[in-house]
């Protein structure tokens, strides 16, 4: 019996299935507890664990109403930050995909000197820590770029707007996007491309009529990865938002909900679950693309 068949038998056995189900249940328990706590009154949360809900059920929507629609002079309601998260996430997904598509198309199918070197450099940029780039980018957005007294990039006065957050997320997402899309595009049969070229299709026509439709699975898979990362991001939104509430994503507000003494747990549970709703919908609706996204760049480099 080959090693491959042995491994297949092991992972398809009832024990493996039961183990996977058990791990899934244990992984889901904290999320389920968060959901239950978000519907419990403050007094119940402060005096008993969420599992006591089943012995003494007490349901209220006051937590969600307070979090979503009640604000103060310094902090708007969470509903505004919810809208801000969409305003940050959607462009931060569209921009890197658009740029990466054209870059990957050129690197995969155009013949020019140094294209392999460029691809390896882009691939290597994935290991650069985000924290290493925060201060240089922040200085660039707030002061511009001046070298030797010569202004290379002027101060664009974009601090406190969505623009620096979009640019930062685009920069951080481009290496992975180019890598995945390049490897996906390079697997398209060369005969198909050559046949289209013989029929008189130009490079742009080839891109719009053949490459783009065939790339939908790879585009969708990276869109999911980028959407989930940007939606759940705190560091970039906090750093490049400039402390302006009008552009801060929801993660920034949730981090501020619990005071220095740990009060406001009932609001935190509701706010945290509100922030999870969209990622959960995205994941369960498009989960089949996750495997395709993992495999898109793993076959041919």
Residue pairs with C-beta under 8 A, 6 or more apart in sequence:
10 16
31 276
33 50
33 51
34 50
34 269
34 272
34 273
34 276
35 273
36 50
36 53
37 45
37 50
37 265
37 266
37 269
38 63
38 64
38 266
38 269
38 270
38 272
38 273
39 59
39 60
39 61
39 63
40 50
40 53
40 58
40 59
40 60
40 63
40 266
41 58
41 60
41 62
41 266
42 63
42 265
42 266
44 52
44 53
44 56
44 58
45 265
45 266
45 269
46 265
48 56
63 266
63 267
63 269
63 270
64 270
64 274
66 267
66 270
67 77
67 78
67 257
67 267
67 270
67 271
67 274
68 77
68 78
68 79
68 82
68 274
69 77
69 79
70 77
71 77
71 80
74 245
75 245
75 253
75 256
76 245
78 250
78 253
78 254
78 271
78 274
80 245
80 246
81 245
81 248
81 249
81 250
81 252
81 253
82 250
82 274
84 246
84 247
84 248
84 249
84 250
85 231
85 249
85 250
85 251
85 275
85 278
87 162
87 247
88 162
88 165
88 166
88 169
88 230
88 237
88 247
88 249
89 227
89 230
89 231
89 249
91 162
91 166
92 165
92 166
92 169
92 170
92 173
92 226
92 230
93 223
93 226
93 227
93 230
95 166
95 169
95 170
96 169
96 170
96 173
96 174
96 177
96 226
97 177
97 219
97 222
97 223
97 226
99 170
99 174
99 177
100 174
100 177
100 178
100 181
100 222
101 181
101 212
101 215
101 219
103 122
103 174
103 178
103 182
104 177
104 178
104 181
104 182
104 184
104 185
105 185
105 207
105 211
106 115
107 115
107 118
107 119
107 178
107 182
108 182
108 185
108 186
109 185
109 186
109 193
109 211
110 203
119 178
119 182
122 174
122 175
122 178
122 179
123 175
123 179
125 174
125 175
126 175
126 176
126 179
130 172
130 235
130 236
131 235
133 171
133 172
134 235
134 239
137 164
137 167
137 168
137 171
137 240
138 239
138 240
140 153
141 156
141 158
141 159
141 164
141 167
141 240
142 155
142 159
143 155
144 151
144 152
144 153
144 154
144 155
144 156
145 151
145 152
145 153
146 152
158 164
159 242
160 241
160 242
160 243
160 244
160 247
161 244
161 247
162 247
164 240
164 242
165 236
165 237
165 240
165 241
165 247
165 249
168 236
168 239
168 240
169 226
169 230
169 233
169 236
172 236
173 226
173 229
173 230
176 222
176 225
177 222
177 226
179 297
180 218
180 221
180 222
180 293
180 296
180 297
181 215
181 218
181 219
181 222
181 296
182 297
183 296
183 297
183 298
183 299
183 300
183 301
184 215
184 217
184 218
184 296
184 297
185 211
185 215
185 218
186 300
187 299
187 300
188 210
188 211
188 214
192 210
193 206
193 210
196 205
196 206
196 209
196 210
197 206
201 209
201 210
217 289
217 292
217 296
218 292
218 293
218 296
220 286
220 289
220 292
220 293
221 289
221 290
221 292
221 293
221 294
221 296
222 293
222 296
224 282
224 283
224 286
224 289
224 290
224 293
225 293
227 279
227 282
228 279
228 282
228 283
230 236
231 249
231 275
231 278
231 279
232 251
232 275
232 279
233 249
233 251
234 249
234 251
234 252
234 255
237 248
237 249
237 251
237 252
238 248
238 251
238 252
238 255
241 247
241 248
241 249
241 252
250 271
250 274
250 275
251 275
253 271
254 268
254 271
254 272
254 275
257 264
257 267
257 268
257 271
258 264
258 265
258 268
283 290
